[in-house]
């Protein structure tokens, strides 16, 4: 049927995309020494945890053949 026209033109929406402010945003604050130290310690803790879990998990990833050979060699040395 008949479409109702809007009374307000929406040109401000198109202008909002082109709008640029002359106000510069403030610079971000520099982290303090204690914040840098705490971030470094947290990072080192995470890395050490990953390396430690890898080192502790490596023996469980080995196949049983290497353990069987070690037991056989000990048994042959005992004779």
Buried (B, 14 or more C-beta within 10 A) or exposed (E): EEEEEEEEEEEEEEEEEEEEEEEEEEEEEEEEEEEEEEEEEEEEEEEEEEEEEEEEEEEEEEEEEEEEEEEEEEEEEEE
